[in-house]
Amino acid sequence: MLRRYPDAGEPLSCKPITKGLLNHGYRVSTTRGSYFLKHHLDDSTGDRATIVRQHRATQRLQSLGVPVAPPVQDTEGDTVTEIGGRCYALHPWVDGLHRAGAQLSTDQSERLGALLGAVHTGLEQVMGAGLAQRTGGSVGSGGSVRAVGSGGSVGSIESVGSVGHRSPDPADTFALIDDLLAVARRRHSRDAFDELAEHRLLERRTLLERHADRRPPTPGPPATGWVHGDFHPLNVLYRGGDPVAILDWDRLGVQPRAEEAVRAAAIFFVLPAGKLELEKVRAYARAYRRAAGASAAELAAAVHRVWWERLNDFWILRWRYCLDDRRADPQFPAVSALAVWWTREYEAVCEAFTG
């Protein structure tokens, strides 16, 4: 691999990085420094053309002053290496730490919002407004998926999520809740997680029945644009109090822009009890609106759509019960509690994003 990058030096060590849910990463140390080697595994974003598009976007964003870590070019000027049908990319290693919202001051929260606004306006410049059309990109973890199988068991995963940018249909969510409840109740060795999952599924069904008439409409084209697609604490590196690199552009695509701002806030500023730090959200949102040129009405619509998305979303339970993957289990208590708290404090949350 490194023979394709003669300026990288001779390899000394290669250590896997444990963080990250979709792709594999390694810290490679050489005689000339350290690098991040990314092994692209996600089938939906791991093809060469998609990766090259991501790389070109980060190269152009860097020229605008956005803190990113574009890939290293090989002797042919390429940034993607294919070995055994898989794609790899070599990036400079960036020293820094991940910081959740609880570790950010109000001023730093404001700078975070301004940073995301700069990302959105920068992407509009480097990707071209004419390219802002629906590209079939991921919507993050918000799409609703129903797991179905023979005999009522959860087996293969069949997407019943939003087509284009339509919001989840509660009828699909009710069916998913039934499927997940059946699996959670059948487990031979039930633990505290399974008990909490059953409680939250029943609670969510009641909330959806109560609020089914509040399903949001499909947003129009002016609300969409190029977005990072996965803006959260593990994809932003800090050195001291300042962000030095935005990582993992796998989900780069065209989506409702303000929704990314709301989703990011719901991850950065959620407390373990499932509440949002609304003072920090308010500072973050004001800075985002100024930097992105987004109106209060656009943010209000995004708040409503992401709230609805959260009410209908069970991605952590799908990973556990459909894929037997428990890596996201620790996030479930706060994430599931947030949907309930957000419903109860809907007006206060909306005001924080728009005031």
N, C-alpha and C positions, 0 to 999 in steps of 0.2 A: 504494500500500500504506500509506504513512505517513499519508495523509489520514484514514485510519480511526482514527488515534491522535493526536489534536490536541495532547496533552500531550507527545508525543515530540519536537516541534520540527521544524525544517526540515532535510532531508537534506543532508549535506556530502560523504559518501563511502560506498561499499559495496564491501567487499573480501571475496573468497571465502576460506574457511578450508579448508585442505587436509586436515586430519585428519578421520577419520570414513569408514566404509566403506559405509554404507547411505543416508544422507540428505545433503543439501547444506546448508551453513551459511555465513552471511555476517556480518561485523562491520560494522554500520551506524553511522556517526558522524553526529550531528545537532547543531543549535545548542544542544541541551539535554543532550547526553551521548552515551554509546555503548550499543548494543543488539546482541543476537544474534538474527538472523533465521534461522529454521529452515524449510527447504523439505522437507516430508515426502514421501519418494519410495517408501519400502518398501511394496509393495502389501499385505503382511500386517498392517501396523500403521498405514497412512496414511489410513484412512477417518476421517471427522469424528467419529463417535461414540467411536471408540477413543481418538482424540487428546484429546477433551473429558474422557474418563474419566481419562486420565493427568494432565491439567491440574488437575482437581479433587483428585486424590490429592496432588499436590505442594502445592497451596494448603493443604490440611488438615494435611499433614505439617509445613509451615512453622509452623503454629500450635502444633505440639507441640515446636518447637525443633530439628527436623531441618534441617540445612543444605541447602537446595534453592534453585532459582531459578524460581519460578512465572512463567507468562507474564503479559504486560501485557494488561489488558482494553481493548477498543475503546470507542467511544462508546455502543454498545448493550450493553456488559457481556459481550460475547463474547470468547473467547480464540483462536478459529480463524478465519482468513480464507481463503475459497476464491476462487481466480483461475484461470480456464481449466481447471477440474476438478481442480486441485491444491490442497493445503492448506498454509497457512503459519501460523507463530506467531512473535510477537515477545516476546523475553525480555530482562530487564535484563542488561547485560554484567557479568560477574563477573571481576575481575582475579585471576589465580592461575596456578599451574603444576601440571602433571601430575607425579606422583612414583611411580616404580616401587618395588617392595619393597626393591631394593638401596639406594635413597635414604632408606629409613625406618629409624629406630633400633628397637630392641626395644620401647621404650615407645610409639613411634608406631605400631608394628605392633599393639600391644595396643589402642590407641585406635581403630585401624581396625576391629578385630574388634568392639569395643563399638559403633562407629557402625553397622555392618551389623546388629548385634542390635537397635539402636534403630530402624532402618528396618523390620525385620520386625515388631517389636512395634507400632510406629506404624501400619504398614499394616493390621495386624489390627484396630486401633481405628478407623481412618478408612474402611476399606473394608467392615468389618462381617464378623464370623465367619460369618454366614448366607450371605454371598456367596462364601465360599471353596469353590467348586465348580469342576469342570474347565471351563475356558473355551476350550480349544484354543489357548492361547498358545504362544509359541516356547519351546523348551528351550535356547536359545542355540546353540552350535555342536556340541552333542553328538549330535544325531539322525543316524542313519545314512542315507545316500542312495545309491541305486544309479544309476549313469549307464549308459544303454543306447542303442543305436542300430542302424541297419541294418548288416549285415556285421560286427557285433561292434565297431563304432566307438562311442566315447563321444559321445552326442548329447544328447537331451533328458534331463532329470533327473527320475527317478521316485522319490518318497519311499518308503522302506521302513523308516523309523525307528520309534521307539516309538509305540505307540498308547496314549493316556493317558500313563501313566508307566512303561510296560513297558521293560525294558532291551533294548538291541540284540541281535538274534539273530545268532550267529556265522555261520550259514549265509548270511545276506544279506551279511555282511562279506566272506566268502570270495569270493562272486560279484563284489563291488565291487573287491576286490583284483585279481582276474583282469582285470576291465575296465580298471582304471587301469594295471596292468602292460603290457597290450597297447598302450595309447596311449603310455606313456612309452618303450617299446621301439621304436615305429614312428617316433618323431620324427626328422626328417632331420638337424637340427642339434642333437644332444644336447649338453647342457652339464653342469656339475658338479651343478646342481640335479637334473637328470633321473637322474644316476647315484645321488645320495643317495636320491631318491624310490624308485628300484628296490630299493636296499639295504634301506630301511626297510619297504617293502611285503613283501618276502620275510621279513624279520625278524619283522614283525608277524604274518604268517601262521603262522610257527612258534610264536610265543607263544600265539596263539589256539588252535592245535591242542593245545598243552600244557595250557592253562587253560580249555578249553571247558566243563568241568563246574562252573566257578565262576560261571556267569551268575547275577546276583542276582535275587531275587524282586521282584515289584511291591510298592512301599510302600503301606501302608494310609493311610486318610484323615487320621489324627492327625498324620502327618508333613508334610502339605501345608498351604500357606498362601500369602498374597500375597507376592510377591517383586519386587525391582527388575527382575531378569531379565537384566541385562548389567552387573554390577558389576565393573569392572576399572579399571586406572590412567587410561585416557583418559576415563573418566566420573566421575572425582573430581578436583576442583580444590583445591589447597593454597595457602595464603598463610602463608609461614613454615613452622612445623611443624604447623599445624592445617588440617584439611579445612574449606573454606568453602562448597563446593557439590557436590552429587551431581547429575550431568547425565544427559540422555538416558534418559527413562523409557519409551521405545518398547516395550520387552519386558515391561512390567508385566503380571503375570499370576499365576495360581495354579500353583505347582509345589512339589515337596519342598523345604522351606526350608533344611534343613541342606546340601543339595546346592549351593545357591547359595554358601554359605559356603566349601565345599570348592573349588568351581570358581574362586571369586575368589582364594583362596589360591594355587591352582595357576597363576594368571596373575601375581598380584602378586609372589610369592616364588620364581619360577623363575629360575635362573641360566642364562647362555648355554650352559653345558655340559649343560643338561637336568636339573639337580638342584634340589631345593627347599631353601631356607634353613630348616631344621627348627626352629632356636631361635626364629626370628621367627614361624613357623607356630604353634608351641606357645603363645606369648604371645597371638597373634591369636585362636586357637581358644578358649583359656580365657576371654578377655574376651567373645567371641561367645556362648559357652555361658551365661555369667552374665547377659548382657544379654537374650538371647533366651529364657532358661529352657529351653535344649535340654540333653538328657541326653548322657552319654558314649556310650550305646548308639545314640542317634540319629545322632551324628557318625560312629560307627564304620560304621553302615549306609550313610551318605552317602559316606564314603571309599571303601567297596567299590563302590558304584554308579558314582561318578565315575571311579574307576580303570578299571572295565569300560567305561565310556563312552569313555574315552581310548583304550583298546585297540582299539575298534571305529570310531574316528572318523578321517576323512581329509578334513575340510572344506577345508583349504588345497589339497590336491591336486585336489579337485573344482573349486575355483575356478580353478585353473590349467589343468587338462586338459579340464574340461567347459564352463567359461564363458570361457576364455581371459583370465582376470583374474588378474594377478600381484601385486596390491597386498599380499596376505598372504604372499607368498613369503619375506620376511625372517624371519617367525616360525617357519618350518618346522623349521630345525635344532634349536632348543631344544624346541619342542613335540613333535617326533617322538622326540627323545632322552628326554624326560621319561617317556613311556609305558614305555620299556624300564627306565629307572632305577627308576621307581615299582614296577614288577613285582618287581625284584630287592630293593628296600628296603621291601617292602609293610608289614612289621610295624613298622618304625621310623616310617613315615609315619602309620600308624594310631595309634601311641602318641603322636605329636606332636599329633594332633587330639583325643585323648581323655584324655591324661594330665594 
